[in-house]
Amino acid sequence: MKNETNLSNMLPYATAFVVYQNYNEDTYEPMDALKAGTIYPKLDMPYVGRWKKNGK
């Protein structure tokens, strides 16, 4: 094919950084976890808008 792309020459768009969580930590009950979007209470943070520079 004429328009084939060589994926090995492409740069990644982003790299994910995922903090390891121990499963033996406090966790939500299944229905509460579905509502919060996470099973870990430590990761349950409200969205307060976009990040602002210098805390302003």
Residue, then its C-alpha position, 0 to 999 in steps of 0.5 A: m500500500k502506498n500510505e502505510t505508516n511505520l509505527s516504529n518511527m512515531l513519537p508517543y503523544a503522552t506517557a502515563f504515570v500511575v501511582y501504585q496503590n496497595y489493595n490492603e489500604d482503606t477502600y470504598e464499598p463497591m457501590d460507593a466506589l462506582k459513585a466516586g470513580t475510584i475504590y481508594p478514598k485517598l484518590d477521591m478528590p473533587y474537580v475544582g477547575r483547571w490548574k492555575k500557575n503559581g497557585k492563583 
